């Protein structure tokens, strides 16, 4: 395997371990995102136009390695990435920079917070995108306002995100012992459960629950947030869960979940991913 160090693992500055990157490891991941972007471009002509060679794109979030950023670069775009380590939970990983060096990428990686004014000029980008990141941004209204500022008139947002309310919405650290249990407990009950049942990671998991996950935005609220920031939604796709957890929604689960999250709907509970394209009006 080309570029493989003797040590099969790479440890970043946070102490997190990753498989040592190489072309053999990176190329299939990048290819996956290239195919994903092409699939959505085939569904929406505006997005297809946004993938024009030389257009500037900002990808929000590159903590896991920047694979989607490198895919956008392969499509001919001039790529930028911005991240602040899941809303400040940890430092931004050095893994994307290592990957970029192996790939000889010209991507620009910036440590910054999209919920605040960034270093970019007004009307700078043709496209702003993210993959599985919006659910980690706690201040979505200000995030969308900043995206609106730095996006050109007629520019696009393209985001896919995993909502908090489906069975896996708490992610590995935040899900509990059964589907939707993370919705059934209030904050104090959630903390007590972690201390009693998962003491070895309770502190870290509760910090993740409090600061790493946006637990406020149903599908309807997300749409309103986009509209209030000045965007027009031109495409929306939702993927429903397709495993037996759906069969376990009983009266008690629904009652407990509604008690803590009164704005949720059944659609919120059974949707594992939302993808949307929105346009900044001229």
MOBELUR-V284855 format. One record per backbone hydrogen bond with DSSP energy under -0.5 kcal/mol. NH is the residue of the N-H (numbers start at 1). CO is the residue of the C=O. E is the energy in kcal/mol with one decimal. If there is no record, write none. Layout:
# MOBELUR-V284855
[[NH;CO;E] [NH;CO;E]]
This chain:
# MOBELUR-V284855
[[4;1;-1.3] [5;3;-0.5] [10;18;-3.6] [12;10;-0.5] [12;16;-2.2] [15;12;-1.9] [18;10;-2.5] [20;8;-2.7] [23;2;-0.5] [26;22;-3.1] [27;23;-2.5] [29;25;-0.7] [30;26;-2.4] [31;27;-2.6] [32;28;-1.8] [33;29;-1.4] [34;30;-2.3] [35;31;-2.4] [36;32;-1.9] [37;33;-2.7] [38;34;-2.3] [39;35;-2.3] [40;36;-2.0] [41;37;-2.4] [42;38;-1.9] [43;39;-0.6] [43;40;-0.7] [44;40;-0.9] [48;44;-1.7] [49;45;-2.0] [50;46;-1.9] [51;47;-1.2] [52;49;-1.1] [54;76;-3.1] [55;52;-2.0] [57;78;-2.4] [58;127;-2.2] [59;57;-0.5] [59;80;-2.9] [60;58;-0.6] [60;129;-2.9] [61;59;-0.7] [61;82;-3.3] [65;62;-1.7] [70;66;-2.1] [71;67;-1.8] [72;68;-2.0] [73;69;-1.9] [74;70;-1.8] [75;71;-1.1] [76;73;-1.8] [77;72;-1.8] [78;55;-2.9] [79;77;-0.7] [80;57;-2.1] [81;108;-2.9] [82;59;-2.0] [83;110;-1.8] [88;84;-1.3] [89;85;-1.3] [89;86;-1.2] [90;85;-1.5] [98;94;-1.7] [99;95;-2.7] [100;96;-2.7] [101;97;-1.8] [102;98;-1.8] [103;99;-2.3] [104;100;-0.8] [104;101;-0.5] [105;100;-2.4] [108;79;-1.7] [109;107;-0.6] [110;81;-2.6] [112;83;-1.9] [112;110;-0.8] [114;112;-0.6] [116;113;-1.7] [123;149;-2.4] [124;121;-0.8] [124;150;-1.3] [125;150;-3.0] [126;56;-2.5] [127;56;-1.6] [128;156;-2.2] [129;58;-2.7] [130;158;-1.5] [132;160;-2.7] [133;160;-0.6] [136;133;-2.8] [137;134;-1.4] [138;136;-0.7] [140;138;-0.9] [143;139;-1.7] [144;140;-2.8] [145;141;-1.8] [146;142;-2.2] [147;143;-2.3] [148;144;-2.3] [149;145;-1.9] [150;146;-2.1] [151;147;-1.0] [152;125;-3.2] [154;280;-2.8] [155;152;-2.8] [156;126;-2.0] [157;278;-3.0] [158;128;-2.5] [159;276;-2.0] [160;130;-1.7] [161;274;-2.6] [163;161;-0.7] [166;163;-0.9] [169;166;-2.4] [171;168;-1.9] [174;170;-1.2] [174;171;-0.5] [175;171;-1.7] [181;178;-2.0] [183;180;-1.6] [184;180;-1.2] [185;181;-1.2] [190;186;-2.8] [191;187;-2.4] [192;188;-2.2] [193;189;-2.4] [194;190;-2.1] [195;191;-2.3] [196;192;-2.3] [197;193;-3.1] [198;193;-0.5] [198;194;-2.3] [201;198;-1.7] [202;198;-0.7] [205;201;-2.9] [206;202;-2.6] [207;203;-1.8] [208;204;-2.1] [209;205;-2.4] [210;206;-2.2] [211;207;-2.7] [212;208;-2.4] [213;208;-0.5] [214;135;-3.7] [215;213;-0.8] [218;216;-0.8] [222;218;-2.3] [223;219;-2.2] [224;220;-2.2] [225;221;-2.1] [226;222;-2.0] [227;223;-2.3] [228;224;-2.6] [229;225;-1.2] [230;227;-1.3] [231;226;-2.0] [232;279;-2.3] [234;277;-2.6] [235;277;-1.5] [237;275;-2.9] [239;273;-2.9] [240;238;-0.5] [241;270;-2.7] [246;243;-1.7] [247;244;-1.6] [248;245;-2.1] [249;246;-1.2] [250;248;-0.8] [254;250;-2.3] [255;251;-2.8] [256;252;-2.8] [257;253;-2.3] [258;254;-2.8] [259;255;-1.8] [260;256;-1.3] [261;257;-2.5] [264;261;-1.7] [269;265;-1.5] [270;266;-1.4] [271;268;-0.6] [272;239;-2.6] [272;270;-0.5] [273;239;-1.3] [274;161;-2.5] [275;237;-2.9] [276;159;-2.7] [277;235;-2.1] [278;157;-1.8] [279;232;-2.9] [280;155;-2.6] [281;230;-0.9] [281;279;-0.6]]
